[in-house]
Amino acid sequence: MQSPEDRTVLELIPVILQVREELRANPHMLLGKLMIRNERFLYFDLGKVLVDFDVTRMCRQMGEVAGLSTEQVYRVIYSNGLQRRLELGLLDLEGFYEEFCNRIGKRPDFAALLAAANDIFSLNVDVVPLVAQVAHAGYRIGLLSNTCINHWEFIGTRFRGIIELFPVWVLSFEVHAMKPNAAIFEAATKSAGLPPEKIFFVDDNAANVEGARACGWDAVTFQGPKALAEELEKRGIHINL
């Protein structure tokens, strides 16, 4: 039986495929649309906006592989900044694994541990129609996320059709900076190729929104697709949900 998530994605496949083919045939086609659309860039957060995730599930699944409790895994990867360093690109996966093993005093299977850490994401299906409409209308869009390489690769594989709607990706492990630090917004501004005041951003974390605003961006806190559509409508971007 198909889940509601699967059915929603299937219904959107024609639109998603059309946008993907247009981008592949002409990567610069977005620039050829209305001038007003050229003068604005929209960044979307990834986690808790485009996809949902469950840290408790990650720790529980990793614990099942490593023979640890959920609480023990959480302390190992979060209390001393291990996960943060992975998301900053200061550690590769092998380095993360070695430090994890040193801290717990055992060596669980690497592949099984990685699979347990990755299988925690689900698509926020209610946001997909909004993203597809914005992309198909020719607005320039990108993803701005605090994430690590393994989570990014997992999401890119599982939700490839959605991720490919975004021509620009600014990821913490690649730019070695995390929201709300100004450095990641400066890198994203450069990638957008527009001045800060021309950039719109949506994130579920209020601190990240404030960080974006401090860098001159137009930013809002994500409170669901309907509220986001209303915010876009205020800015002249019309969405039908």
N, CA, C and O of each residue as an XYZ file, in Angstrom:
964
protein
N       0.843     -1.196      0.000
C       0.000      0.000      0.000
C       0.880      1.248      0.000
O       1.843      1.341      0.761
N       0.541      2.196     -0.855
C       1.317      3.423     -0.930
C       0.981      4.342      0.240
O      -0.174      4.458      0.649
N       2.020      4.995      0.771
C       1.818      5.974      1.826
C       1.309      7.267      1.225
O       1.439      7.464      0.017
N       0.718      8.182      2.041
C       0.308      9.502      1.532
C       1.477     10.244      0.915
O       1.310     10.961     -0.072
N       2.678     10.077      1.497
C       3.872     10.739      0.960
C       4.153     10.253     -0.460
O       4.414     11.054     -1.358
N       4.097      8.915     -0.658
C       4.359      8.353     -1.987
C       3.335      8.837     -2.992
O       3.689      9.173     -4.123
N       2.054      8.878     -2.593
C       1.004      9.297     -3.521
C       1.187     10.747     -3.922
O       1.003     11.097     -5.088
N       1.550     11.604     -2.961
C       1.739     13.021     -3.271
C       2.878     13.212     -4.255
O       2.752     13.976     -5.212
N       3.987     12.526     -4.030
C       5.125     12.639     -4.935
C       4.759     12.135     -6.323
O       5.147     12.743     -7.321
N       4.015     11.027     -6.403
C       3.608     10.497     -7.706
C       2.745     11.493     -8.467
O       2.880     11.646     -9.681
N       1.859     12.168     -7.745
C       0.994     13.159     -8.395
C       1.791     14.335     -8.941
O       1.382     14.973     -9.911
N       2.926     14.620     -8.314
C       3.730     15.779     -8.720
C       4.816     15.419     -9.719
O       5.516     16.306    -10.207
N       4.973     14.150    -10.034
C       6.058     13.733    -10.923
C       6.034     14.460    -12.268
O       7.097     14.882    -12.723
N       4.878     14.634    -12.936
C       4.902     15.349    -14.219
C       5.480     16.750    -14.124
O       6.258     17.155    -14.988
N       5.110     17.504    -13.078
C       5.636     18.859    -12.913
C       7.126     18.819    -12.611
O       7.907     19.581    -13.180
N       7.515     17.914    -11.700
C       8.924     17.808    -11.328
C       9.774     17.438    -12.530
O      10.836     18.022    -12.744
N       9.314     16.466    -13.322
C      10.084     16.047    -14.500
C      10.199     17.172    -15.520
O      11.248     17.347    -16.139
N       9.128     17.932    -15.695
C       9.169     19.042    -16.641
C      10.212     20.071    -16.239
O      10.987     20.543    -17.071
N      10.226     20.420    -14.936
C      11.204     21.399    -14.464
C      12.610     20.861    -14.608
O      13.510     21.586    -15.031
N      12.816     19.596    -14.261
C      14.153     19.010    -14.361
C      14.647     19.006    -15.799
O      15.809     19.319    -16.058
N      13.777     18.655    -16.733
C      14.202     18.609    -18.128
C      14.532     19.988    -18.667
O      15.462     20.149    -19.457
N      13.758     20.996    -18.233
C      14.051     22.368    -18.662
C      15.399     22.819    -18.138
O      16.166     23.464    -18.852
N      15.688     22.478    -16.884
C      16.969     22.872    -16.302
C      18.128     22.158    -16.973
O      19.183     22.754    -17.188
N      17.943     20.880    -17.307
C      19.013     20.137    -17.957
C      19.258     20.627    -19.374
O      20.402     20.713    -19.820
N      18.180     20.946    -20.080
C      18.317     21.409    -21.457
C      18.937     22.791    -21.529
O      19.686     23.108    -22.453
N      18.614     23.604    -20.541
C      19.122     24.981    -20.535
C      19.288     25.434    -19.087
O      18.349     25.976    -18.505
N      20.472     25.222    -18.491
C      20.685     25.581    -17.094
C      20.428     27.044    -16.782
O      20.197     27.406    -15.628
N      20.467     27.879    -17.799
C      20.259     29.306    -17.579
C      18.845     29.754    -17.927
O      18.576     30.949    -18.048
N      17.950     28.796    -18.086
C      16.611     29.176    -18.548
C      15.880     30.042    -17.532
O      15.023     30.846    -17.900
N      16.221     29.880    -16.236
C      15.551     30.705    -15.235
C      15.840     32.182    -15.454
O      15.010     33.035    -15.138
N      17.023     32.486    -15.997
C      17.388     33.880    -16.211
C      16.622     34.501    -17.365
O      16.586     35.723    -17.509
N      16.015     33.664    -18.181
C      15.307     34.186    -19.334
C      13.859     34.513    -19.071
O      13.150     34.961    -19.971
N      13.406     34.294    -17.842
C      12.019     34.596    -17.513
C      11.887     36.059    -17.122
O      12.790     36.853    -17.385
N      10.795     36.416    -16.511
C      10.529     37.818    -16.204
C      11.644     38.446    -15.387
O      12.228     37.797    -14.519
N      11.948     39.739    -15.672
C      13.040     40.419    -14.990
C      12.830     40.462    -13.486
O      13.793     40.356    -12.727
N      11.597     40.614    -13.046
C      11.347     40.668    -11.622
C      11.804     39.398    -10.943
O      12.197     39.425     -9.777
N      11.757     38.272    -11.663
C      12.177     37.001    -11.094
C      13.697     36.891    -11.064
O      14.252     36.178    -10.228
N      14.366     37.589    -11.965
C      15.816     37.603    -11.954
C      16.343     38.387    -10.761
O      17.471     38.163    -10.321
N      15.550     39.290    -10.242
C      16.024     40.208     -9.223
C      15.719     39.719     -7.813
O      15.751     40.501     -6.863
N      15.430     38.458     -7.676
C      15.149     37.900     -6.356
C      15.633     36.455     -6.316
O      15.532     35.724     -7.301
N      16.158     36.060     -5.164
C      16.601     34.681     -4.974
C      15.935     34.153     -3.711
O      15.871     34.849     -2.698
N      15.437     32.915     -3.775
C      14.740     32.306     -2.648
C      15.547     31.114     -2.137
O      15.786     30.154     -2.869
N      15.961     31.190     -0.876
C      16.623     30.060     -0.226
C      15.652     29.368      0.720
O      14.921     30.013      1.472
N      15.663     28.022      0.664
C      14.873     27.204      1.566
C      15.815     26.425      2.485
O      16.826     25.885      2.035
N      15.478     26.373      3.766
C      16.144     25.447      4.671
C      15.764     24.029      4.250
O      14.738     23.820      3.603
N      16.594     23.063      4.620
C      16.327     21.676      4.260
C      15.582     20.951      5.381
O      14.418     20.584      5.213
N      16.239     20.742      6.518
C      15.627     20.025      7.620
C      14.514     20.793      8.295
O      14.676     21.966      8.635
N      13.384     20.135      8.491
C      12.182     20.681      9.111
C      11.437     21.676      8.214
O      10.459     22.288      8.643
N      11.896     21.836      6.978
C      11.161     22.621      5.991
C      10.857     21.721      4.792
O       9.698     21.388      4.543
N      11.877     21.337      4.063
C      11.667     20.462      2.911
C      11.551     18.996      3.331
O      10.748     18.245      2.776
N      12.352     18.599      4.307
C      12.265     17.236      4.849
C      12.180     17.306      6.363
O      12.664     18.256      6.980
N      11.568     16.306      6.950
C      11.543     16.181      8.399
C      12.605     15.166      8.802
O      13.022     14.345      7.986
N      13.046     15.218     10.063
C      14.024     14.244     10.554
C      13.810     14.031     12.039
O      13.152     14.831     12.704
N      14.372     12.942     12.558
C      14.140     12.543     13.939
C      15.474     12.165     14.571
O      15.983     11.070     14.336
N      16.044     13.066     15.375
C      17.332     12.821     16.027
C      17.229     11.660     17.017
O      18.158     10.861     17.128
N      16.112     11.559     17.734
C      15.947     10.462     18.685
C      15.971      9.125     17.959
O      16.578      8.167     18.438
N      15.325      9.058     16.825
C      15.343      7.823     16.030
C      16.764      7.497     15.587
O      17.173      6.337     15.625
N      17.518      8.511     15.168
C      18.903      8.282     14.759
C      19.710      7.684     15.902
O      20.423      6.699     15.710
N      19.603      8.272     17.091
C      20.367      7.782     18.234
C      19.926      6.380     18.641
O      20.755      5.551     19.016
N      18.632      6.115     18.568
C      18.132      4.790     18.919
C      18.657      3.741     17.935
O      19.113      2.672     18.341
N      18.587      4.057     16.634
C      19.032      3.098     15.621
C      20.540      2.866     15.689
O      21.005      1.735     15.548
N      21.300      3.934     15.903
C      22.748      3.774     16.065
C      23.057      2.967     17.319
O      23.992      2.167     17.334
N      22.268      3.178     18.374
C      22.459      2.420     19.599
C      22.189      0.942     19.407
O      22.880      0.104     19.987
N      21.195      0.615     18.601
C      20.886     -0.791     18.331
C      22.052     -1.479     17.621
O      22.331     -2.652     17.867
N      22.725     -0.746     16.743
C      23.884     -1.303     16.040
C      25.080     -1.422     16.977
O      25.816     -2.409     16.937
N      25.270     -0.403     17.827
C      26.469     -0.326     18.665
C      26.301     -0.962     20.049
O      27.268     -1.057     20.805
N      25.090     -1.396     20.382
C      24.862     -1.963     21.704
C      24.846     -0.922     22.797
O      25.340     -1.162     23.898
N      24.272      0.252     22.495
C      24.202      1.360     23.436
C      22.761      1.838     23.557
O      21.922      1.543     22.707
N      22.489      2.577     24.624
C      21.166      3.169     24.758
C      21.068      4.416     23.883
O      22.076      4.964     23.435
N      19.842      4.845     23.654
C      19.621      6.076     22.896
C      20.321      7.251     23.566
O      20.935      8.078     22.893
N      20.228      7.323     24.885
C      20.836      8.427     25.629
C      22.354      8.395     25.528
O      22.985      9.447     25.419
N      22.947      7.214     25.561
C      24.397      7.110     25.442
C      24.881      7.613     24.088
O      25.868      8.345     24.010
N      24.192      7.222     23.027
C      24.588      7.671     21.691
C      24.456      9.180     21.595
O      25.336      9.846     21.050
N      23.376      9.722     22.115
C      23.177     11.173     22.061
C      24.331     11.901     22.737
O      24.847     12.884     22.205
N      24.736     11.417     23.910
C      25.843     12.072     24.620
C      27.139     11.977     23.828
O      27.904     12.939     23.771
N      27.388     10.831     23.222
C      28.638     10.629     22.477
C      28.746     11.581     21.298
O      29.808     12.157     21.063
N      27.672     11.752     20.561
C      27.791     12.527     19.314
C      27.459     14.004     19.479
O      27.829     14.822     18.637
N      26.757     14.355     20.569
C      26.360     15.763     20.723
C      27.038     16.493     21.886
O      27.255     17.701     21.793
N      27.375     15.813     22.960
C      27.868     16.528     24.143
C      29.234     17.162     23.924
O      29.544     18.185     24.535
N      30.054     16.570     23.061
C      31.393     17.109     22.820
C      31.590     17.614     21.391
O      32.721     17.781     20.934
N      30.486     17.853     20.698
C      30.575     18.480     19.381
C      30.980     17.575     18.242
O      31.392     18.068     17.192
N      30.876     16.245     18.412
C      31.274     15.332     17.340
C      30.413     15.531     16.097
O      30.941     15.664     14.993
N      29.097     15.552     16.267
C      28.207     15.752     15.125
C      28.387     17.134     14.512
O      28.323     17.290     13.292
N      28.611     18.125     15.349
C      28.809     19.482     14.848
C      30.043     19.567     13.955
O      30.010     20.220     12.912
N      31.119     18.918     14.353
C      32.336     18.942     13.536
C      32.118     18.231     12.204
O      32.687     18.621     11.184
N      31.289     17.183     12.218
C      30.955     16.515     10.955
C      30.168     17.460     10.056
O      30.419     17.522      8.853
N      29.217     18.198     10.631
C      28.401     19.117      9.850
C      29.182     20.349      9.393
O      28.786     21.020      8.440
N      30.282     20.641     10.069
C      31.152     21.740      9.648
C      32.205     21.288      8.630
O      32.984     22.099      8.130
N      32.215     19.997      8.335
C      33.209     19.486      7.398
C      34.602     19.413      7.985
O      35.582     19.332      7.245
N      34.706     19.440      9.310
C      36.011     19.347      9.973
C      36.428     17.898     10.182
O      37.593     17.613     10.459
N      35.474     16.988     10.050
C      35.715     15.550     10.091
C      35.110     14.912      8.851
O      34.043     15.330      8.401
N      35.785     13.890      8.284
C      35.132     13.080      7.265
C      34.444     11.912      7.965
O      34.544     11.778      9.184
N      33.754     11.076      7.213
C      32.997      9.993      7.836
C      33.900      9.006      8.560
O      33.542      8.483      9.615
N      35.073      8.754      7.987
C      36.002      7.825      8.626
C      36.493      8.395      9.952
O      36.614      7.674     10.943
N      36.775      9.702      9.961
C      37.204     10.339     11.197
C      36.119     10.321     12.249
O      36.389     10.099     13.429
N      34.879     10.556     11.816
C      33.739     10.495     12.735
C      33.627      9.092     13.333
O      33.449      8.936     14.541
N      33.732      8.083     12.482
C      33.610      6.693     12.936
C      34.698      6.353     13.946
O      34.416      5.761     14.988
N      35.937      6.725     13.645
C      37.046      6.405     14.540
C      36.863      7.073     15.899
O      37.104      6.447     16.932
N      36.444      8.323     15.911
C      36.247      9.002     17.186
C      35.057      8.417     17.935
O      35.097      8.285     19.158
N      34.005      8.068     17.213
C      32.846      7.425     17.844
C      33.277      6.118     18.503
O      32.912      5.848     19.648
N      34.045      5.314     17.791
C      34.504      4.035     18.331
C      35.406      4.231     19.544
O      35.286      3.506     20.531
N      36.294      5.191     19.477
C      37.180      5.464     20.614
C      36.388      5.849     21.846
O      36.751      5.477     22.962
N      35.308      6.592     21.654
C      34.527      7.048     22.803
C      33.708      5.927     23.431
O      33.489      5.926     24.642
N      33.248      4.966     22.615
C      32.395      3.909     23.162
C      33.185      2.644     23.494
O      32.658      1.746     24.151
N      34.443      2.561     23.050
C      35.280      1.406     23.369
C      34.939      0.150     22.620
O      35.228     -0.947     23.099
N      34.332      0.272     21.460
C      34.004     -0.885     20.607
C      33.910     -0.421     19.171
O      33.862      0.779     18.900
N      33.883     -1.382     18.237
C      33.872     -1.035     16.812
C      32.681     -1.703     16.122
O      32.827     -2.783     15.550
N      31.510     -1.073     16.171
C      30.351     -1.623     15.441
C      30.590     -1.549     13.945
O      31.458     -0.813     13.476
N      29.811     -2.318     13.207
C      29.950     -2.339     11.750
C      29.720     -0.945     11.166
O      28.697     -0.313     11.429
N      30.681     -0.477     10.374
C      30.632      0.892      9.849
C      29.414      1.111      8.958
O      28.697      2.097      9.126
N      29.173      0.203      8.016
C      28.066      0.373      7.072
C      26.728      0.353      7.790
O      25.835      1.138      7.467
N      26.584     -0.544      8.767
C      25.320     -0.629      9.506
C      25.102      0.618     10.352
O      23.979      1.111     10.468
N      26.190      1.129     10.947
C      26.079      2.340     11.746
C      25.688      3.533     10.880
O      24.867      4.359     11.279
N      26.285      3.615      9.690
C      25.973      4.712      8.770
C      24.515      4.638      8.314
O      23.827      5.658      8.261
N      24.045      3.435      7.985
C      22.645      3.278      7.567
C      21.696      3.678      8.687
O      20.660      4.291      8.432
N      22.040      3.337      9.922
C      21.206      3.697     11.067
C      21.159      5.208     11.261
O      20.121      5.763     11.621
N      22.288      5.868     11.022
C      22.347      7.322     11.184
C      21.589      8.055     10.085
O      21.098      9.163     10.299
N      21.493      7.441      8.914
C      20.914      8.125      7.761
C      19.404      7.959      7.624
O      18.725      8.883      7.176
N      18.879      6.824      7.993
C      17.469      6.510      7.707
C      16.551      7.162      8.741
O      15.905      6.483      9.539
N      16.511      8.497      8.707
C      15.736      9.249      9.696
C      14.907     10.354      9.036
O      14.311     11.183      9.723
N      14.872     10.360      7.706
C      14.265     11.483      6.989
C      12.963     11.086      6.299
O      12.806      9.961      5.824
N      12.050     12.028      6.259
C      10.821     11.865      5.482
C      10.525     13.180      4.774
O      10.839     14.255      5.284
N       9.932     13.085      3.621
C       9.636     14.272      2.835
C       8.460     15.030      3.428
O       7.448     14.434      3.799
N       8.600     16.349      3.515
C       7.476     17.202      3.919
C       6.613     17.417      2.681
O       6.780     18.397      1.956
N       5.698     16.497      2.450
C       4.968     16.462      1.180
C       4.108     17.707      0.958
O       3.829     18.060     -0.188
N       3.692     18.368      2.015
C       2.845     19.551      1.856
C       3.612     20.737      1.279
O       3.009     21.671      0.749
N       4.943     20.701      1.380
C       5.754     21.796      0.846
C       6.102     21.572     -0.619
O       6.409     22.524     -1.336
N       6.055     20.319     -1.070
C       6.491     19.987     -2.431
C       5.727     20.763     -3.505
O       6.362     21.277     -4.426
N       4.394     20.876     -3.434
C       3.698     21.646     -4.478
C       4.150     23.099     -4.534
O       4.247     23.680     -5.616
N       4.424     23.683     -3.386
C       4.879     25.071     -3.343
C       6.230     25.202     -4.045
O       6.416     26.084     -4.882
N       7.168     24.322     -3.701
C       8.503     24.372     -4.314
C       8.407     24.145     -5.815
O       9.053     24.848     -6.593
N       7.610     23.173     -6.225
C       7.482     22.870     -7.652
C       6.919     24.062     -8.418
O       7.376     24.363     -9.520
N       5.932     24.741     -7.843
C       5.356     25.916     -8.510
C       6.358     27.055     -8.628
O       6.463     27.695     -9.674
N       7.099     27.303     -7.541
C       8.087     28.378     -7.564
C       9.160     28.089     -8.606
O       9.546     28.977     -9.365
N       9.640     26.853     -8.645
C      10.677     26.486     -9.607
C      10.157     26.577    -11.040
O      10.844     27.094    -11.921
N       8.951     26.078    -11.271
C       8.405     26.074    -12.628
C       8.084     27.480    -13.112
O       8.104     27.751    -14.313
N       7.786     28.376    -12.169
C       7.492     29.761    -12.550
C       8.751     30.544    -12.922
O       8.667     31.660    -13.435
N       9.916     29.953    -12.662
C      11.156     30.594    -13.075
C      11.884     31.362    -12.006
O      12.878     32.027    -12.295
N      11.411     31.290    -10.763
C      12.129     31.968     -9.698
C      13.412     31.204     -9.377
O      13.443     29.974     -9.414
N      14.443     31.934     -9.069
C      15.726     31.326     -8.734
C      15.687     30.853     -7.287
O      15.389     31.633     -6.383
N      15.985     29.586     -7.071
C      15.856     29.004     -5.741
C      17.097     28.189     -5.381
O      17.832     27.718     -6.249
N      17.305     28.039     -4.068
C      18.423     27.250     -3.589
C      18.131     26.675     -2.219
O      17.158     27.050     -1.563
N      18.992     25.755     -1.795
C      18.912     25.162     -0.469
C      20.051     25.691      0.385
O      21.180     25.814     -0.088
N      19.761     26.002      1.641
C      20.765     26.463      2.594
C      20.586     25.633      3.854
O      19.574     25.753      4.545
N      21.580     24.784      4.153
C      21.358     23.794      5.200
C      22.593     23.542      6.055
O      23.720     23.501      5.560
N      22.348     23.375      7.358
C      23.334     22.786      8.253
C      23.179     21.267      8.145
O      22.189     20.710      8.620
N      24.134     20.608      7.534
C      24.024     19.171      7.350
C      25.400     18.558      7.193
O      26.397     19.270      7.074
N      25.451     17.241      7.193
C      26.710     16.521      7.010
C      26.668     15.749      5.701
O      25.606     15.589      5.100
N      27.821     15.274      5.266
C      27.916     14.672      3.934
C      27.051     13.436      3.812
O      26.425     13.241      2.770
N      26.988     12.588      4.834
C      26.204     11.363      4.718
C      24.709     11.643      4.665
O      23.981     10.994      3.913
N      24.246     12.604      5.459
C      22.824     12.958      5.400
C      22.474     13.587      4.056
O      21.423     13.295      3.487
N      23.341     14.440      3.555
C      23.088     15.074      2.270
C      23.025     14.033      1.149
O      22.127     14.088      0.309
N      23.949     13.107      1.127
C      23.946     12.091      0.076
C      22.720     11.193      0.189
O      22.153     10.795     -0.829
N      22.305     10.870      1.406
C      21.110     10.052      1.599
C      19.879     10.777      1.088
O      19.081     10.197      0.351
N      19.715     12.037      1.467
C      18.563     12.832      1.022
C      18.591     13.003     -0.493
O      17.559     12.895     -1.154
N      19.777     13.270     -1.040
C      19.890     13.469     -2.478
C      19.524     12.248     -3.285
O      19.067     12.358     -4.423
N      19.727     11.074     -2.694
C      19.358      9.829     -3.369
C      17.880      9.518     -3.195
O      17.187      9.219     -4.168
N      17.400      9.586     -1.972
C      16.002      9.219     -1.689
C      15.011     10.209     -2.287
O      13.951      9.809     -2.770
N      15.343     11.497     -2.259
C      14.424     12.532     -2.738
C      15.028     13.278     -3.928
O      14.893     14.496     -4.044
N      15.678     12.551     -4.787
C      16.439     13.155     -5.884
C      15.604     14.079     -6.752
O      16.048     15.170     -7.109
N      14.399     13.651     -7.093
C      13.559     14.459     -7.983
C      13.229     15.819     -7.410
O      13.083     16.788     -8.155
N      13.109     15.905     -6.086
C      12.821     17.184     -5.438
C      14.085     18.017     -5.310
O      14.081     19.214     -5.599
N      15.166     17.383     -4.877
C      16.417     18.111     -4.665
C      16.911     18.735     -5.961
O      17.485     19.823     -5.941
N      16.698     18.073     -7.075
C      17.185     18.586     -8.354
C      16.414     19.813     -8.837
O      16.810     20.447     -9.815
N      15.330     20.148     -8.168
C      14.634     21.386     -8.507
C      15.436     22.615     -8.065
O      15.176     23.732     -8.511
N      16.404     22.391     -7.189
C      17.208     23.486     -6.642
C      18.560     23.533     -7.340
O      19.387     22.648     -7.122
N      18.807     24.537     -8.170
C      20.100     24.609     -8.870
C      21.266     24.969     -7.957
O      22.417     24.678     -8.281
N      20.981     25.601     -6.816
C      22.041     26.074     -5.913
C      21.903     25.383     -4.564
O      20.817     25.337     -3.987
N      23.024     24.844     -4.064
C      23.070     24.223     -2.742
C      24.207     24.861     -1.954
O      25.350     24.880     -2.411
N      23.898     25.379     -0.782
C      24.919     25.895      0.124
C      24.819     25.068      1.396
O      23.840     25.171      2.136
N      25.835     24.248      1.649
C      25.797     23.239      2.697
C      26.917     23.473      3.697
O      28.052     23.759      3.315
N      26.597     23.351      4.970
C      27.555     23.702      6.020
C      28.849     22.910      5.919
O      29.925     23.465      6.138
N      28.768     21.616      5.589
C      29.987     20.819      5.562
C      30.891     21.178      4.386
O      32.074     20.840      4.382
N      30.329     21.866      3.386
C      31.139     22.307      2.244
C      31.746     23.689      2.460
O      32.870     23.944      2.026
N      31.023     24.578      3.119
C      31.527     25.951      3.308
C      32.150     26.140      4.683
O      32.653     27.221      4.990
N      32.123     25.097      5.521
C      32.754     25.109      6.850
C      32.209     26.228      7.741
O      32.957     26.897      8.455
N      30.909     26.411      7.681
C      30.226     27.382      8.535
C      28.781     26.932      8.685
O      28.209     26.332      7.774
N      28.192     27.227      9.846
C      26.827     26.806     10.125
C      25.961     27.994     10.491
O      26.424     28.944     11.122
N      24.700     27.932     10.091
C      23.730     28.914     10.544
C      23.658     28.859     12.072
O      23.691     27.762     12.630
N      23.562     29.970     12.757
C      23.320     31.337     12.255
C      24.586     32.168     12.030
O      24.500     33.392     11.932
N      25.751     31.535     11.946
C      26.993     32.278     11.717
C      26.923     33.055     10.412
O      26.455     32.540      9.397
N      27.387     34.289     10.444
C      27.301     35.152      9.261
C      28.053     34.580      8.066
O      27.703     34.872      6.923
N      29.084     33.768      8.313
C      29.909     33.264      7.218
C      29.114     32.431      6.222
O      29.368     32.497      5.019
N      28.159     31.654      6.707
C      27.396     30.817      5.779
C      26.434     31.668      4.950
O      26.177     31.352      3.788
N      25.901     32.741      5.534
C      25.023     33.633      4.772
C      25.824     34.434      3.739
O      25.325     34.737      2.655
N      27.049     34.767      4.082
C      27.906     35.457      3.114
C      28.232     34.536      1.938
O      28.239     34.974      0.788
N      28.501     33.264      2.226
C      28.761     32.308      1.145
C      27.517     32.125      0.278
O      27.613     32.032     -0.946
N      26.350     32.075      0.921
C      25.101     31.905      0.173
C      24.776     33.142     -0.655
O      24.248     33.025     -1.761
N      25.083     34.312     -0.135
C      24.872     35.548     -0.897
C      25.724     35.532     -2.157
O      25.260     35.905     -3.234
N      26.957     35.105     -2.018
C      27.844     35.011     -3.174
C      27.305     34.024     -4.203
O      27.345     34.295     -5.403
N      26.806     32.891     -3.746
C      26.253     31.887     -4.661
C      25.007     32.395     -5.368
O      24.773     32.054     -6.527
N      24.204     33.205     -4.687
C      22.994     33.758     -5.303
C      23.322     34.816     -6.346
O      22.560     35.008     -7.294
N      24.441     35.500     -6.183
C      24.842     36.523     -7.141
C      24.005     37.776     -7.082
O      23.896     38.504     -8.069
N      23.408     38.035     -5.923
C      22.564     39.212     -5.733
C      22.907     39.868     -4.400
O      23.467     39.216     -3.519
N      22.581     41.135     -4.242
C      22.798     41.775     -2.941
C      21.883     41.161     -1.890
O      20.832     40.623     -2.235
N      22.260     41.230     -0.610
C      21.488     40.582      0.463
C      20.013     40.951      0.488
O      19.168     40.096      0.754
N      19.692     42.205      0.215
C      18.291     42.638      0.308
C      17.402     42.000     -0.761
O      16.178     42.101     -0.686
N      18.006     41.346     -1.751
C      17.237     40.680     -2.801
C      17.024     39.191     -2.514
O      16.475     38.465     -3.342
N      17.462     38.746     -1.335
C      17.400     37.318     -1.010
C      16.321     37.064      0.045
O      16.300     37.699      1.099
N      15.435     36.127     -0.263
C      14.401     35.675      0.679
C      14.821     34.324      1.236
O      15.387     33.497      0.521
N      14.541     34.104      2.521
C      14.970     32.860      3.170
C      13.904     32.396      4.141
O      13.310     33.202      4.857
N      13.662     31.076      4.162
C      12.739     30.496      5.133
C      13.458     29.382      5.876
O      14.107     28.528      5.271
N      13.329     29.406      7.207
C      13.989     28.433      8.080
C      13.082     28.186      9.280
O      12.365     29.089      9.713
N      13.108     26.977      9.815
C      12.256     26.685     10.977
C      12.839     27.226     12.270
O      12.123     27.350     13.264
N      14.138     27.553     12.275
C      14.822     27.985     13.490
C      14.861     29.508     13.559
O      15.410     30.161     12.672
N      14.277     30.070     14.618
C      14.201     31.528     14.739
C      15.580     32.169     14.812
O      15.772     33.273     14.303
N      16.551     31.491     15.441
C      17.903     32.039     15.526
C      18.533     32.154     14.147
O      19.257     33.110     13.868
N      18.261     31.186     13.287
C      18.793     31.242     11.927
C      18.141     32.364     11.123
O      18.792     33.023     10.312
N      16.863     32.568     11.358
C      16.151     33.669     10.696
C      16.742     35.008     11.127
O      16.954     35.896     10.300
N      17.002     35.147     12.409
C      17.598     36.392     12.910
C      19.004     36.582     12.355
O      19.408     37.704     12.048
N      19.751     35.486     12.226
C      21.080     35.574     11.642
C      21.039     36.041     10.208
O      21.878     36.833      9.780
N      20.057     35.547      9.455
C      19.899     35.969      8.062
C      19.524     37.446      7.981
O      20.050     38.185      7.149
N      18.620     37.861      8.842
C      18.199     39.268      8.836
C      19.365     40.185      9.199
O      19.494     41.282      8.655
N      20.212     39.727     10.121
C      21.375     40.527     10.508
C      22.340     40.716      9.342
O      23.126     41.663      9.322
N      22.272     39.803      8.369
C      23.115     39.907      7.175
C      22.398     40.630      6.032
O      22.905     40.680      4.911
N      21.221     41.187      6.318
C      20.507     41.966      5.323
C      19.493     41.211      4.501
O      18.913     41.770      3.570
N      19.263     39.934      4.828
C      18.299     39.137      4.077
C      16.869     39.414      4.551
O      16.643     39.898      5.660
N      15.916     39.091      3.676
C      14.497     39.083      3.997
C      14.170     37.649      4.419
O      14.086     36.762      3.569
N      13.986     37.412      5.715
C      13.853     36.040      6.206
C      12.625     35.882      7.080
O      12.230     36.810      7.787
N      12.013     34.686      7.029
C      10.833     34.377      7.840
C      10.992     32.996      8.461
O      11.712     32.142      7.944
N      10.309     32.799      9.571
C      10.296     31.500     10.229
C       9.233     30.612      9.585
O       8.107     31.056      9.357
N       9.584     29.375      9.294
C       8.651     28.440      8.672
C       7.587     28.023      9.670
O       7.896     27.522     10.751
N       6.334     28.233      9.301
C       5.200     27.856     10.143
C       4.179     27.051      9.343
O       2.985     27.067      9.640
N       4.669     26.352      8.332
C       3.800     25.546      7.496
C       3.699     26.114      6.090
O       3.957     27.299      5.877
N       3.321     25.267      5.119
C       3.269     25.712      3.723
C       2.264     26.820      3.454
O       2.524     27.695      2.627
N       1.118     26.804      4.134
C       0.119     27.851      3.902
C       0.651     29.204      4.337
O       0.510     30.190      3.614
N       1.269     29.260      5.525
C       1.834     30.523      6.007
C       2.971     30.979      5.108
O       3.130     32.176      4.868
N       3.770     30.032      4.605
C       4.859     30.392      3.696
C       4.299     30.947      2.392
O       4.820     31.928      1.862
N       3.247     30.331      1.873
C       2.626     30.840      0.648
C       2.116     32.263      0.857
O       2.204     33.098     -0.043
N       1.586     32.535      2.038
C       1.107     33.890      2.338
C       2.258     34.885      2.384
O       2.121     36.014      1.913
N       3.396     34.474      2.950
C       4.566     35.347      2.978
C       5.073     35.624      1.566
O       5.467     36.747      1.252
N       5.063     34.608      0.725
C       5.496     34.797     -0.665
C       4.526     35.694     -1.415
O       4.933     36.517     -2.235
N       3.239     35.530     -1.130
C       2.215     36.372     -1.768
C       2.452     37.846     -1.430
O       2.278     38.708     -2.292
N       2.840     38.146     -0.202
C       3.142     39.519      0.197
C       4.274     40.104     -0.643
O       4.380     41.319     -0.804
N       5.115     39.220     -1.175
C       6.280     39.657     -1.943
C       6.052     39.522     -3.438
O       6.989     39.598     -4.233
N       4.786     39.319     -3.813
C       4.440     39.250     -5.219
C       4.674     37.922     -5.881
O       4.679     37.836     -7.109
N       4.870     36.872     -5.092
C       5.086     35.527     -5.630
C       3.832     34.722     -5.363
O       3.533     34.401     -4.212
N       3.103     34.395     -6.399
C       1.775     33.809     -6.262
C       1.843     32.285     -6.295
O       2.387     31.698     -7.231
N       1.286     31.651     -5.264
C       1.296     30.203     -5.118
C      -0.137     29.735     -4.926
O      -0.894     30.330     -4.159
N      -0.510     28.662     -5.629
C      -1.828     28.054     -5.467
C      -1.677     26.726     -4.732
O      -1.123     25.769     -5.272
N      -2.174     26.676     -3.493
C      -2.112     25.439     -2.705
C      -3.506     24.865     -2.513
O      -3.663     23.824     -1.876
